[in-house]
Amino acid sequence: MRTLVVMPMYNEEPTLARVVEAVRRFIPPNTDILVVDDGSLDRSPQILAAFPEVIVIRHPENQGYGASLIDGFQYAIEDRYDAVVTMDCDDQHEPFLIPDLLAALHEADIVSGSRYLPGSSRGQDPPPDRLKINREITAKINEITGFGITDAWCGFKAYRVEALRLFEIDETSYGMPLQVWIQAKRYKLGVREIPIGRLYVNPDRRFWGGLDDADTRRAYYLDVLDRAVSRWLEPAYRPSGGRPAS
């Protein structure tokens, strides 16, 4: 299975080299690494230059987490990869689990890491506001889709590229995964979770784009979810008390 590991990056100088080294060590044969540099202002580009085998897409300015993944998905589609693994460059995902994600992909179209499944290594406690929002949005996604997932926001995932070809993803910020879950329901895709570690190397990490405030972030996520449901699903799938997007 020809695989592309897609790694969004923005100002990851402290952890980048260590993460890339670990990914190189644990990826299976016939796997390439793509880093999408979302306009980094630190030394991240210079650090990447020490890894000439790593494919790099660079945004001239910051466009958003979702935009980086959209570009990575498009690269995988155009270059005819079979599978994509997404993971962050901030040392919060454990590269030794990449083979486990890919193995589970033989039985699903999307395999998502979960920090809350039985068997997940507990690690650090999540920041309370993140945990509260994650639980609320995850419950709404399950109400809509019936997937029964436990962690809506984990960025450590594997996708079949044939599934990515179905998607119309255009949310460029952190709400992008909500479009993925709703379209997975729309196209009747198989979804699985596997347990991963719960690591918060930097619990004070910023969200950018005005989303550091928890109430603002929650309202944004709910708006993205409402719009995705209205765009791709029948009204019967809207969560209780949900409203169609204007």
C-alpha positions as CSV (number, residue, x, y, z in Angstrom):
1,M,0.0,0.0,0.0
2,R,1.6,3.2,-1.2
3,T,1.2,5.7,1.7
4,L,1.8,9.4,2.3
5,V,2.2,10.8,5.8
6,V,0.9,14.3,5.8
7,M,2.2,16.6,8.6
8,P,0.8,20.2,9.0
9,M,3.3,22.5,10.5
10,Y,3.4,26.0,11.9
11,N,6.3,27.2,13.9
12,E,7.4,23.8,15.2
13,E,11.1,24.5,15.7
14,P,11.4,22.9,19.2
15,T,10.0,19.5,18.1
16,L,10.2,19.2,14.3
17,A,13.5,17.4,13.9
18,R,12.7,14.8,16.6
19,V,9.3,14.1,15.2
20,V,10.5,13.7,11.6
21,E,13.3,11.4,12.7
22,A,10.8,9.2,14.6
23,V,8.4,9.1,11.6
24,R,11.2,8.0,9.3
25,R,12.0,5.2,11.8
26,F,8.5,3.8,12.0
27,I,6.9,4.2,8.6
28,P,6.6,1.0,6.5
29,P,8.3,0.6,3.1
30,N,6.7,2.5,0.2
31,T,5.8,5.5,2.4
32,D,6.6,9.1,1.8
33,I,6.5,12.1,4.2
34,L,4.9,15.4,3.2
35,V,5.2,18.4,5.5
36,V,2.9,21.3,4.8
37,D,4.6,24.4,6.2
38,D,1.7,26.9,6.9
39,G,3.8,30.0,6.7
40,S,6.2,29.3,9.6
41,L,8.1,32.3,11.0
42,D,10.7,30.4,13.0
43,R,13.5,28.1,11.9
44,S,11.2,25.3,10.9
45,P,12.0,25.6,7.1
46,Q,15.8,25.5,7.8
47,I,15.3,22.4,10.0
48,L,13.3,20.7,7.2
49,A,16.1,21.4,4.8
50,A,18.2,18.8,6.7
51,F,15.7,16.1,5.5
52,P,15.9,16.3,1.7
53,E,13.7,13.2,1.3
54,V,10.8,15.0,2.9
55,I,8.4,16.6,0.5
56,V,7.5,20.1,1.4
57,I,4.6,22.4,0.5
58,R,5.1,25.9,1.8
59,H,2.3,28.5,2.2
60,P,3.7,32.0,1.9
61,E,1.5,33.0,4.8
62,N,-0.6,31.2,7.4
63,Q,-3.8,29.8,5.9
64,G,-5.0,27.5,8.7
65,Y,-4.8,23.9,9.9
66,G,-7.6,22.7,7.5
67,A,-5.9,24.4,4.5
68,S,-2.7,22.4,5.2
69,L,-4.6,19.1,5.3
70,I,-6.6,20.0,2.2
71,D,-3.3,20.5,0.3
72,G,-1.9,17.3,1.7
73,F,-5.0,15.3,0.6
74,Q,-4.9,16.9,-2.9
75,Y,-1.3,15.9,-3.2
76,A,-2.1,12.3,-2.3
77,I,-5.0,12.2,-4.8
78,E,-3.0,13.7,-7.6
79,D,0.0,11.5,-7.0
80,R,-2.1,8.3,-6.7
81,Y,-1.3,7.2,-3.2
82,D,-3.4,4.5,-1.7
83,A,-3.5,5.8,1.9
84,V,-2.8,8.9,3.9
85,V,-1.8,9.2,7.5
86,T,-2.2,12.6,9.2
87,M,-0.2,13.6,12.3
88,D,1.0,16.8,13.9
89,C,4.6,18.0,14.2
90,D,4.3,19.0,17.9
91,D,5.3,15.6,19.5
92,Q,1.8,14.9,20.6
93,H,1.3,11.9,18.3
94,E,3.4,8.7,18.6
95,P,4.9,7.6,15.3
96,F,5.3,4.0,16.4
97,L,1.5,3.7,16.0
98,I,1.5,4.5,12.3
99,P,1.6,0.8,11.3
100,D,-1.4,0.2,13.6
101,L,-3.4,2.9,11.9
102,L,-2.6,1.4,8.5
103,A,-3.4,-2.1,9.6
104,A,-6.8,-1.0,10.8
105,L,-7.4,0.7,7.4
106,H,-7.8,-2.8,5.9
107,E,-11.2,-2.9,7.6
108,A,-12.3,0.8,7.3
109,D,-12.1,3.8,5.2
110,I,-11.1,6.2,8.0
111,V,-9.2,5.1,11.1
112,S,-8.9,7.7,13.8
113,G,-6.8,7.7,17.0
114,S,-8.7,8.2,20.2
115,R,-7.3,9.4,23.5
116,Y,-10.4,8.2,25.4
117,L,-10.9,4.6,24.3
118,P,-10.2,1.8,26.7
119,G,-6.6,0.9,26.2
120,S,-5.5,4.5,25.5
121,S,-2.5,5.4,27.6
122,R,-3.8,8.1,29.9
123,G,-0.8,10.5,29.8
124,Q,-1.6,14.0,30.8
125,D,-5.1,15.3,31.6
126,P,-6.5,17.5,28.8
127,P,-7.1,21.2,29.4
128,P,-10.6,21.3,30.9
129,D,-12.1,23.6,28.2
130,R,-10.8,21.3,25.4
131,L,-12.2,18.2,27.1
132,K,-15.6,19.8,27.6
133,I,-15.9,20.9,24.0
134,N,-14.6,17.6,22.7
135,R,-17.2,15.7,24.6
136,E,-20.0,18.0,23.5
137,I,-19.1,18.0,19.8
138,T,-18.3,14.2,19.8
139,A,-21.8,13.6,21.3
140,K,-23.4,15.7,18.5
141,I,-21.5,13.9,15.8
142,N,-22.5,10.5,17.2
143,E,-26.2,11.7,17.4
144,I,-26.0,12.6,13.7
145,T,-23.9,9.8,12.3
146,G,-24.2,6.8,14.7
147,F,-20.5,6.2,14.4
148,G,-20.0,5.9,18.2
149,I,-16.7,7.6,18.2
150,T,-15.0,8.8,21.4
151,D,-12.7,11.5,20.2
152,A,-13.8,13.9,17.4
153,W,-10.7,16.0,17.4
154,C,-7.7,13.7,17.2
155,G,-5.5,14.7,14.2
156,F,-3.8,11.3,14.1
157,K,-5.7,9.5,11.4
158,A,-5.4,7.2,8.4
159,Y,-7.6,7.5,5.3
160,R,-8.1,5.5,2.2
161,V,-7.4,7.9,-0.7
162,E,-10.4,6.5,-2.6
163,A,-12.5,7.9,0.3
164,L,-10.8,11.3,0.1
165,R,-11.7,11.5,-3.6
166,L,-15.4,11.7,-2.5
167,F,-14.9,14.6,-0.2
168,E,-15.5,18.3,-0.8
169,I,-13.4,19.8,2.0
170,D,-13.1,23.6,2.1
171,E,-13.0,24.5,5.8
172,T,-9.5,25.9,6.2
173,S,-9.4,26.3,10.0
174,Y,-9.7,23.8,12.9
175,G,-13.3,22.9,12.1
176,M,-12.2,20.9,9.1
177,P,-12.6,17.5,10.8
178,L,-16.4,18.2,11.2
179,Q,-16.7,18.2,7.4
180,V,-14.9,14.9,7.3
181,W,-17.2,13.2,9.8
182,I,-20.4,14.4,8.1
183,Q,-19.3,13.5,4.7
184,A,-18.2,10.1,6.0
185,K,-21.8,9.6,7.0
186,R,-23.0,10.9,3.7
187,Y,-21.0,8.4,1.7
188,K,-21.6,5.5,4.2
189,L,-17.9,5.1,4.9
190,G,-16.5,2.7,7.4
191,V,-15.0,4.4,10.5
192,R,-12.8,2.9,13.2
193,E,-10.9,4.2,16.2
194,I,-7.8,2.8,17.8
195,P,-6.4,3.8,21.2
196,I,-3.5,6.2,21.3
197,G,-1.6,8.1,24.0
198,R,-3.0,11.3,25.5
199,L,-0.1,13.7,25.3
200,Y,-0.2,17.4,25.8
201,V,3.3,18.6,25.3
202,N,2.2,22.2,25.3
203,P,-1.2,22.5,27.0
204,D,-1.1,26.3,26.5
205,R,-0.8,25.9,22.8
206,R,-2.7,28.6,20.9
207,F,-5.5,27.9,18.4
208,W,-4.9,31.1,16.4
209,G,-7.6,32.7,14.3
210,G,-9.4,34.2,17.3
211,L,-10.2,30.7,18.6
212,D,-8.3,30.7,21.9
213,D,-11.5,31.8,23.7
214,A,-13.4,28.6,24.5
215,D,-16.8,30.1,23.9
216,T,-15.8,31.5,20.6
217,R,-14.3,28.2,19.6
218,R,-17.4,26.2,20.6
219,A,-19.7,28.6,18.7
220,Y,-17.5,28.3,15.6
221,Y,-17.5,24.5,15.8
222,L,-21.3,24.3,16.1
223,D,-21.7,26.7,13.1
224,V,-19.4,24.5,11.0
225,L,-21.3,21.4,12.1
226,D,-24.7,22.9,11.3
227,R,-23.5,24.1,7.9
228,A,-22.0,20.6,7.1
229,V,-25.2,18.8,8.1
230,S,-27.3,21.2,6.0
231,R,-25.0,20.8,3.0
232,W,-24.5,17.0,3.0
233,L,-27.3,15.4,5.0
234,E,-31.0,15.3,5.1
235,P,-32.8,17.4,7.7
236,A,-33.7,14.3,9.7
237,Y,-30.0,13.9,10.6
238,R,-29.7,17.3,12.4
239,P,-29.0,17.0,16.1
240,S,-31.8,17.7,18.5
241,G,-32.4,21.4,18.7
242,G,-30.1,22.0,15.7
243,R,-30.8,24.6,13.2
244,P,-30.2,24.7,9.4
245,A,-27.5,27.0,8.3
246,S,-28.6,30.3,6.9
